[in-house]
Amino acid sequence: MSDKVFPSSKPATNGTAAAAAASNPPNATANKSHLYNPTSRPPYRPQPHTRRHRSRSGRNICCCFCFWTILTVLLLLFLAVITGAALYILYKPHRPTFTITSLRIHRLNLTASADSSVSHLSTLFNLTIISNNPNSHLSLDYEPFTVSAISDGNGVFLGNGSLPAFSLSKKNQTSFRNVVVSASNDLDVDALNSLRSDLKKKKSADGSVMLKIEMDTKVKMKMGGLKTKKVGIRVTCDGIEGSIPKGKTPSVAVTTKSKCQADLRIKIWRWTF
């Protein structure tokens, strides 16, 4: 039987180690790969785009907000239309009516200098006005009126007056007698020429002058337990034909052809009853 020979575990002598090192020089490529090895970099892992996700979520929130806002506004408008239609059918509102039954011209004097540089207008009118509420479910509360007389042809201001505040219940009317409208003021050149031309034209035709009466105030309406806010109202009465008085005897204007129209104005809508 042959004996097994094992290599010696003892370290080689210095001469043997030196010879091995000399026979096997260090590899420069191995050292360089140890310093920079492309395969040693960690793999690329894409990061989630958080900014794009945030912008999309913000855009979605904005779209939802706009959608619900528009839908809410449309629903409110729809409810307002339904409510207005129901109130109109239930109460059947009508416009209040006004009538000028009498107008007397006591004074209508126009004086001017030779060169028309200075002119003066003095007027005095006496009116009888009737106000009627034709509604069977609405009550009306009026504030004081401002009454103005205007030349119907050229719109020259001829005087003003007033009416006291009053209320009209359902299907009721009231009248005001001896309503005084007067003026005593100077006119500019344009107003003087306009009024002169209007008076001359009417005098040459039938000796009359066309007048228009405007009344401005605010009114509050009551519908059962409901009350509206005060809204502006203008009553315009045109087609009044009067003549210039001679002496101290007042002239009586023709009011049978006059028509009065009342317009109620609200900030959002304009209601005409």
DOKOLDO-49218 format. One record per residue: residue in one letter; x, y negated, z of N, C-alpha, C, O, CB in turn. Coordinates in steps of 0.02 Angstrom, whole numbers, plus 50000, padded with zeros to 5 digits. Glycine has a CB too. Layout:
<midrens>
AXYZXYZXYZXYZXYZ
...
</midrens>
This chain:
<midrens>
M500435006050000500005000050000500444993950000500914993350039499524999950061
S500274989349957500694983349952500454978049999499854977750015500694980549880
D500884973950023500704968550070500484962350032500764960649981501304966850116
K499924958750062499674952450033500114946750054500334946350112498944951150053
V500234942450007500664936750021500214930550021499874929149972501244936149968
F500224926850075499834920850083500284914750078500854914950101499444920750149
P500024909350048500444903350044500554900350112500144901050157500144898249998
S501084897250118501254894350182500844888150195500754883950151502004892650185
S500584887550255500194881650275500614875950300500354870650317499704883450326
K501244876950302501674871750327501754866350274501744867850214502344874550347
P501824860350294501914855050245502574855750211503074858150239501874848150278
A502574853750149503194854150110503704849350136503564844250167503054852750037
T504284851250123504834846950145504834840550107504474839750057505504850550138
N505234835850130505254829350098505494829850027505264826149983505694824550136
G505944834250015506194834849947505674837649901505614835549843506814839149946
T505294842449924504774845349882504224840349867503994839849810504474851549916
A504004836549917503484831449907503704826049860503314823749818503284828349973
A504314823949866504574818749822504594821149751504454817449704505254816449844
A504794827749744504824830349676504134830849645504044829349586505154837049675
A503634832849685502944833149658502684826249640502334825549590502484836249709
A502844821349679502624814549663502954811949601502654808349561502764809749720
A503584813949593503924811549533503654814949472503594811949419504674812649538
S503494821649479503224825149421502514823149404502324823849346503244832549434
N502124820649451501424818349440501364810849456501204809249513500924822449483
P501494806449410501434799149424500704797049434500264800449407501744794949365
P500544791649472499854789449483499524787149419499834783749377499834783749535
N498894788949411498514787249351498214780249358497824778949404497944792549338
A498404775749313498164768749317497424768249300497064763949327498554764249269
T497204772849256496494772749237496054774649294495514771849304496364777249178
A496284779449331495884781549390495834776149441495304775149471496194787649422
N496394772349451496364766849500495884761449476495524758549517497074763949511
K495884759949409495454754649384494724756749389494294752649406495624753049311
S494574763149374493884765349381493664765249453493064764649468493804772349353
H494144765849497493954765349567493764758149586493324757049628494534767749612
L494094753249553493934746249567493284744049532492894740449563494514741749546
Y493164745949470492564743949432492284750049399492584752749351492724738449380
N491724752349422491394758349395490684756349376490264755149421491404764249447
P490524756149310489834754049291489304758649317488744756549331489784753749216
T489464764949323488954769649347488804768849420488324771749446489164776649333
S489224764949455489114764149527488614758649543488424757949602489754762649562
R488364754449492487884749049505487204752049521487034757349493487834744249446
P486804748749564486134751449579485674750549519485774745849480485824747949641
P485194754749509484734754149452484294747949457484134745749512484284760449447
Y484104744949398483704738849395482974740549411482674745049382483754735549325
R482704736849456482004737749476481654731049468481794726349506481954740349550
P481184730449420480834723949409480404722049468480064726249498480394724249345
Q480434715649486480044713049542479354710749517479294708549460480414707249576
P478844711249558478174708949538478164701449531478484697849569477644711249589
H477774699049481477714691849467477184688949514476594688749498477524690449392
T477404686749571476944684049621476644677449600476064676049615477294683249689
R477034673249565476774666749545476204667349496475704663849502477334662449516
R476274671649447475744672549399475114675249432474554673449414475964677249343
H475194679549481474614682249516474264676749555473644676549557474824687849563
R474664672349585474354666849623473974662049576473424659849593474884663049662
S474274660449519473934655949473473284658949447472784655449439474394654149414
R473294665449432472674668649409472144668649463471564667349449472814675849387
S472344670049525471844670049579471564663049590470964662349603472144672749643
G471984657849586471744651049594471274649049538470784645549549472314646149597
R471434651349476470994649849420470314653249427469804650349411471324652049355
N470324659349453469694662849464469264659349516468654658949509469824670049485
I469584656949569469214653349621468904646949593468334645349608469674651749682
C469284643349552469024637149522468434638549475467944634949476469584633549483
C468494643849436467944645649390467314647549429466764645549411468154651349344
C467404651349483466834653249523466504647249556465894646749560467044658349577
F466924642549580466654636549612466254632449562465704630149577467224632349642
C466534631449501466174627649450465514631149431465004627849421466614626649388
F465534637649425464934641349406464384640549457463814639149440465094648749396
W464554641449521464034640949573463804633749582463224632549599464304643649640
T464254628949571464044621949576463534620149522463014617149536464644617249571
I463684622149460463224620749404462564624449415462034621649403463534622849337
L462604630649438461994634449451461574631149505460954630849499462164641649470
T461894628649558461524625349612461184618949587460614617649604461994623749670
V461554615049547461264608849520460664610349475460154606949479461794604749481
L460734615449433460174617249389459574619649430459004618049413460394622749340
L459704623449483459144625749524458794619849559458184619749563459384630749576
L459194615049583458894609149616458484605149566457934602749582459444604749647
L458744604249505458354600649455457714604349437457194601249427458774599549392
F457764610849433457174614749417456654614149473456054613349460457354622149407
L456874614449536456404613549592456104606549593455524605649609456764615049658
A456524601449576456254594649575455724593849521455214590549532456824589649563
V455844596949462455344596549409454704600049429454154597549417455614599549344
I454774605949460454184609649481453794605749534453184605449533454384616549508
T454164602849582453834598949635453484592849606452914591349624454344596749688
G453824589249560453514583349529452894585149489452394581649491453994579849485
A452924590749453452334592949415451754594749461451184593149447452514598849370
A451924598249516451394600049563451074593949595450464593649603451674604749617
L451494589049615451214582949644450794579049594450274576149611451774578449671
Y451024578949531450644575349480449964578549468449464575149462451044575049414
I449964585249465449324588649455448874587949516448264587349509449444596049440
L449174588049576448774587749637448484580749648447894580049664449204589749697
Y448904575549640448684568749657448444564749596448074559949604449244565049691
K448654566649536448454563149475448544555549482448044551949482447724564849458
P449164553249488449274546049499449124541849437449214544049380449994544849521
H448884535749450448754530849397449104524349416449204522949475447994529849387
R449274520549366449594514149379449104509349412448514509249394449874511149315
P449334505249459448904500049487448754494749434449164493449390449224496749550
T448174491849437447974487049387447914480049418447734479349476447294489049355
F448074475049378448024468049398447654464349343447734465849283448734464949412
T447264459349363446884455449315446894448149337446804446549395446154458049310
I447014443749289446964436549302446284434349273446194433749213447564432549269
T445834433149318445154431449297445064423949284444604422049247444664433549350
S445504419849312445424412649302446114409349307446524411149349444934409649354
L446224404449263446844400449265446664393349244446414392249189447414403449219
R446794388649288446664381649274447334377849272447764378749315446194378549328
I447394373749221448004369649213447834362649237447484358849204448264369649138
H448104360949295447984354249323448484349149296448334343249287448014354449399
R449094351549283449604346849260450124350549218450354355949236449954343249321
L450284347549161450814350149118451114344149081450964342749024450544355549067
N451564340749118451854334549093452594335649076452974338149117451774328749144
L452774333649017453474334048995453694327148973453424324348925453554339148937
T454174324349008454444317748992455184318348976455544322449004454324312749051
A455404314148929456104314348909456314307348887455904303348865456224319448852
S456954306048892457224299648869457254299548793457124304548760457924298448900
A457424293648767457434292948694457944297548661457814300248607457574285748675
D458514298348692459034302648663458994309748688459434313848673459714299848678
S458464311448726458354318248753458904320548800458974326548813458274323148697
S459284315848826459814317848873459544319248942459824323148980460354312448877
V458974316048959458654317049024457934318949011457574315448976458704310649070
S457714324649039457024326949032456784329749097457174332349137456954332148975
H456134329349108455834331649170455174335149155454784332949112455724325749221
L455064340749191454444344649182454074345049249454364346549301454604351849156
S453434343449247453004343749306452384347749288452014346049241452824336549331
T452264353249326451694357649311451324359449375451594359149430451944364149276
L450684361249365450274363649421449724368149392449314365949352449954357649461
F449734374449413449244379349391448874382149451449144382349507449574385049350
N448254384349439447844387449492447574394049463447234394049412447264382649515
L447724399549498447564406149472447104409849519447084408649579448194410249460
T446724414549491446344419549528446564426449504446504428049445445564418449520
I446814430449550447114436949534446744442449571446594441749630447874437049551
I446594447849536446274453749566446744459649559447004461049505445584455249532
S446844463149614447264469149615446824475149632446424474849678447864468549666
N446914480549593446494486449601446924492649608447444493349575446004487149541
N446704497149651447034503649660446554509049636446084510749672447244504849735
P446664511849576446194516849550446314523949575445934528449557446224516949475
N446814525049616446994531749638446534534049695446364530149740447724532149660
S446354540249693445924543149745446324546749800446034548849849445434548049715
H446994547349791447404550649842448004546449863448384548549907447644557349815
L448084540649834448674536449849448454529849879447974526749858449084535249785
S448824527749931448744521149960449364517049944449914519749940448624521450036
L449284510449935449824506049914449934500549966449454497349988449684503049845
D450554499449984450754494050030451224489449992451784491349974451084496950095
Y450994483249980451384478449942451734473549989451464471550040450934474649892
E452354471749970452694466150002452474459649969452114459849919453464467049998
P452674453849995452474447449963452704447149890453244449449873452774441550002
F452284444249849452414443449778452744436749763452634431849798451764444149738
T453154436749711453404430549680453054429849613453144434049569454184430649673
V452674424449604452284423249544452634417849503452794412549529451544421249561
S452744419349438453084414649394452664413549332452374418149305453784417149375
A452644407249309452314405449247452854403849195453314400049209451834399349257
I452774406749135453274406149083452924404549017452374406949004453694412749077
S453244400648976452994399348909453064405748868453614408448860453374393448875
D452504408148841452504414648807452884414348741453104419548716451804416948794
G452964408548712453304408048648454054408448655454374412448621453114401748614
N454354404248698455084403748703455354405548772455954405148783455304396748686
G454924407648817455154409848882455414404348927455864405648968455674414948873
V455154398348921455374392748964455014393249031454404394149033455234385948930
F455384392649085455094393049152454654386949165454874381249156455644393549206
L454024388249187453544382849198453354381949271453044376849288452934384049158
G453514386549315453344385849385453314392549421453324397849389452674382349393
N453294392149487453244398349526452804397249587452674391549608453944400749548
G452584402849615452164402849675452264409449711452764412849701451414401849657
S451794411249754451874417349794451184420049813450684416649813452294415949857
L451204426549829450624430049856450824433449921451394435849926450344435349805
P450394433649971450574436850034450584444450027450304447249979450084434850090
A450894447850074450904455150075450194457750090449814454650127451404457750128
F450034463550062449374466450073449414473950060449904476450031448834463150028
S448894477550081448844484750071448184486350036447674483050046448894488550138
L448214491549996447624493949961447524501249976447954505449962447674492749885
S446944502850005446794509850018446544513149954446544510149900446264510450074
K446334519349959446114523149900445494520049870445024518249905445984530549919
K445494519449804444924516949767444674510249795444084509449811444354522049768
N445134505549801444964499149831445284493549790445754494749752445184498749905
Q445034487449798445314481649764445274475549808444874475349856444954480449698
T445674470649792445664464349829445794458649779446094459749726446194464249887
S445574452749797445654446849753445974441149791445894440549851444964444649724
F446344436949754446674431049782446454425049740446554424949679447454431849783
R446164420149774445944414149741446394408249759446734408249811445204412549760
N446394403349714446784397249724447534398749735447844395949780446514393349784
V447804403149694448524404349696448864398749657448754397849597448704411449665
V449274394949692449594388949663450274390749634450694393849667449664383349716
V450374388849572451024389649538451204382749512450824379749473450994394949479
S451784380149533451964373349515452724372849506453094377349525451724368249568
A452924367349475453634365849465453724358449454453274355049428453914369949405
S454294355949473454494349049461455254349049456455604348249506454234344149517
N455504349949396456224350749387456434347949320456034346849275456424358149393
D457084346749315457374344249253457524350149206457634355749228458024340249267
L457514348649141457644353749090458274351949052458444346149044457054354249041
D458624357149030459204355948987458964354848916458364355248901459704361848990
V459424353348871459244351548803458924357448767458434356548730459864349148764
D459194363548777458924369348743458204370848765457764372148724459364375448755
A458094370748832457414371948857456934366548834456354367948819457424372448933
L457174360248832456734354748809456534355748737455944355048720457094348048818
N457004357248694456844358248623456384364248612455924363948571457484359048582
S456504369748650456074375648643455364374148664454894376148630456354381448684
L455284370648721454614369248745454264364148700453654364648688454644366548817
R454624359348675454324354448629454074357848565453524356448542454834349048612
S454484362148537454284365548476453674370048488453244370648445454854369648448
D453654373248546453094377548562452454373448570451924375348545453234381648626
L452504367848606451914363648616451674360548551451074360448538452064358148667
K452134358148509451934355148446451594360348400451104358848367452544352048411
K451874366348400451594371548357450894373348379450444374048337452044377748357
K450794374048443450134375848468449644370048461449054371148448450174378148541
K449894363948470449444358248463449194357548391448614356148378449794351848485
S449654358448344449444357748274448954363148254448564362048208450054357948229
A448974368948287448514374448269447834373448302447344372148267448814381248289
D447814373948367447164373448401447214369648467446764370248509446884380248414
G447744365848476447804361848537447894365948600447674363748653447214357648544
S448204371848596448284376148654449024378048663449434376848619447854382448647
V449174381048719449834383548735449774390548763449324391948803450194378748785
M450214395048743450204401948765450624402648828451184400148831450444406748710
L450344406048878450674406848942450754414348959450384418548934450274403348998
K451244415649000451364422449026451504421949100451894417749123451954425948988
I451184426349139451254426449211451624432849230451444438349208450564426049248
E452154432149270452534437949295452514437949371452594432849404453274437649270
M452394443949399452364444849472452834450449491452804455949464451634446349495
D453284449049539453784453749561453714455049636453614450349675454504451249545
T453764461349655453734463249726454004470249734454274473149687453004462649753
K453914473049794454074480049809453454483349839453064480149874454684480649857
V453374489849825452784493449847452994500149877453474503249855452284494449789
K452614502149927452704508749958452064512649949451514510149960452894508150034
M452134518949927451544523249914451484528449969451974531149993451604526549846
K450854529849987450704534950037450274540350005449764538949974450354531850099
M450484546550014450114552249987449994557150044450404561550057450504555749928
G449434556350077449304560550136449794558850191449814553250216449344567950118
G450194563950211450704562750262451374560650232451844559550270450794568750303
L451434560250167452054558450134452074550950120451574547850103452134562350068
K452674548150127452784541050112453404540450069453914543550082452854536950177
T453354536350017453924535049975454304528950000454044524950039453704534149902
K454914528249976455294522249991455014516349951454634517349903456044523249976
K455194510349971454964504449935455324504049867455934504449863455094498049976
V454934503349816455204502849748454974496349717454444493549735454974508849705
G455364493849670455204487549637454634488349587454564493649556455804484749602
I454244483249581453694483149533453654476349501453714471249535453014485049567
R453554476249436453454469949400452794470349362452674475149325454044468549351
V452374465349371451734464749337451804459049287451964453449305451144463549387
T451674460649223451724455649169451044454749138450734459549114452254457849116
C450804448549138450164446849108450284441749053450494436149066449654444049162
D450164443848990450274439348934449624438448896449114441348913450834442048888
G449654434348844449054433048804448594427948835448004427748817448694439248792
I448844423748882448424418648913448474412248871449024409748859448644417248988
E447914409648850447894403848806447584397948843447004398148862447504405448741
G447994392748853447764386748888447874380548847448234380648797448104386148955
S447574375248868447644368748834447914363648883447814364248943446964366448804
I448244358748857448544353548899447984348948924447574346548885449074349348859
P447954347848990447404343749018447464336448996448014333848985447384344249094
K446884333348992446854326248974446604322449035446044323549058446404325048912
G447014318049060446824314249119446894318549181447354322649187446114311649113
K446434317549228446454321249291446014327349290445994331049340446244316749347
T445664328649237445234334549234445634340549213445944340449159444644333349184
P445644345849253446034351749234445714355349176445104355249167446104356549294
S446124358549137445884362549081445864369849102446264372149142446344361649018
V445384373449074445274380449091445574384749036445404383948977444514382149101
A446024389149055446344393549006445894399448990445474401449030447024396049032
V445984402248931445614408148910446014414348930446574415448906445474408048832
T445734418248974446074424249001445744430748979445954436149000446104423949077
T445244430348937444894436448917445334440948874445244447048874444254434748879
K445814438048838446254442048796446904444048830447324447348801446404438348733
S446974442048893447594443548928447624450948948447104453948964447674439048990
K448224453648949448334460548969448894460649021449424457649012448514465048908
C448774464249076449264464849130449504472049133449114476749130448954462649198
Q450154472849140450464479449144450934479549203451344475149212450834481249079
A450864484849244451284485749303451784491249290451604496749270450854487349366
D452434489749301452974494549291453334495549358453574490749388453484492149236
L453354501849379453724503649440454404506349420454454510649376453324508849482
R454924503749452455604505749436455924509049496455934506349551456014499749412
I456184515149483456554518849533457274519449509457404519149449456234525849547
K457744520349556458454520349538458634525949489459034524849444458874521049602
I458334531749498458514537449455458064537849395458294538149338458494543949495
W457414537849408456924538249354456504531949354456484528149403456474544449361
R456164530849298455684525349294455004528449288454844531549237455834520649234
W454604527549339453924530149340453444524649319453474519049344453734532849411
T453014526249274452484521549254451814524749270451624529749240452534519749178
F451464521749317450804524449339450264520549304449674521949314450724524049417
</midrens>
